[in-house]
Amino acid sequence: MFESLTQAPDDPILGLTAAFLRDPRPDKVSLSAGVYKDARGRTPVFQCVKQAEAQLLEEETTKNYLPIEGSPGYAAAVQSLIFATAPQFIGKDNVITAHTPGGTGALRVGAELLARARPGARVWISRPTWPNHPNVFQAAGLNVEWYPYFDPADNSLRFDEMLAALDGADAGDVVLLHGCCHNPTGVDPSVAQWREIGELLAAKGLVPFVDFAYQGLADGLAEDTAGLSALLESENEALVASSYSKNFGLYNERVGALTVIARDATQAEATMSHVRQVIRANYSNPPAHGAKIVELVLGNPALRETWEGEVAAMRTRINAMRRLFVEKLAQHGVEGDYSFIADQRGMFSFTGLSKEQVIALREQHGVYMVESGRMNVAGLTEANADRVCEAIAQVLSA
């Protein structure tokens, strides 16, 4: 049966995690996988999560299956969060939300839905993007096209080129956008640019699919929805994949959601029927525990206040590590202007390091980054920043 199979390549990010775990060097540093680390290098469990879990343990009376699309309370909580500055979409009969296993699950369910609605549709993806994006859409039978996004010459958004490329897309094509904290560049459109993107997509008959995995890690939980809200000013159809791995620390609980805005209630009802079929043929129904935590925290004023404070602390630490990284690079004699790293947002930045330099960092110094030069800023700490920057200085001077 399996004689025709040859060894598949490692995932470019998770494969690095496995290599990092095998590395025996005690001073190794992981700046690859998108996992938040605190000042002590740990990935903590949120206090609000521990409190919610204690309450759930006390009150839980069943482990029965959830509905195929998840619980209505979770769907309502998700909509209240992602549409914080666009309340006209919350609870409307043309808006549906399904609970999925993580943001990746939301992307895949959305991709399967698009393949049903428009077989062979083209999905336009930013260059660069999260490496798993094209995998997800191609696995669903969709065609991937690319639009320019990042200019490494000056670490800026190639906005005009992006619009020009999308102007060449065909009606019915789908455009994948990062809701905030673009992965891997950390460069986002301004609200005005988001509005302009929405106007172009509407004029061309293109459907936005927003991957919203890092809400709260740019400027704030509500503030980070401003781009999505501006985009939707011109749209009457859209898909949003949201994740609660980062902003709740629920990585291994796999908590996500797919939200679809349809033209009207009839189309929304039909769309949900197909979402249910896609889910039923894949994982049947979603896992309950993580979603119950999110639903409870967002619905309990005291827990929500604690959560918002914890997200703010994450954001503050990440931004502080950006500034520290820039300062330490200069202190270790790395030439060039790296101030752009302090201006970017979210967990990731492009360092400008070449593939060869990244490999040298890993092999010679035990500092792990994705070979594109993307680094997880949240993996930096005050304890390892000097070591990382000294390693970069040595590699660049070799």
Salt bridges, closest charged atoms under 4 A:
ASP23 OD2 - ARG25 NH2 2.71
ASP27 OD2 - ARG387 NE 3.66
ASP38 OD2 - ARG42 NH2 3.27
GLU53 OE2 - HIS289 NE2 2.88
GLU60 OE1 - LYS63 NZ 3.03
GLU60 OE2 - LYS292 NZ 3.45
GLU69 OE1 - ARG276 NE 3.20
GLU112 OE2 - ARG108 NH2 2.85
GLU145 OE2 - ARG122 NH1 3.74
GLU161 OE1 - ARG158 NH2 2.40
ASP170 OD2 - ARG122 NH2 2.97
ASP173 OD2 - ARG122 NH2 2.93
ASP211 OD2 - HIS133 NE2 2.68
ASP219 OD1 - ARG345 NE 3.64
GLU233 OE1 - ARG195 NE 2.79
GLU237 OE2 - ARG263 NE 3.48
GLU308 OE2 - ARG304 NE 2.98
GLU371 OE1 - LYS355 NZ 3.81
GLU371 OE2 - ARG362 NH2 3.47
ASP386 OD2 - LYS328 NZ 3.27
ASP386 OD1 - HIS332 NE2 2.84
GLU390 OE1 - HIS332 ND1 2.96
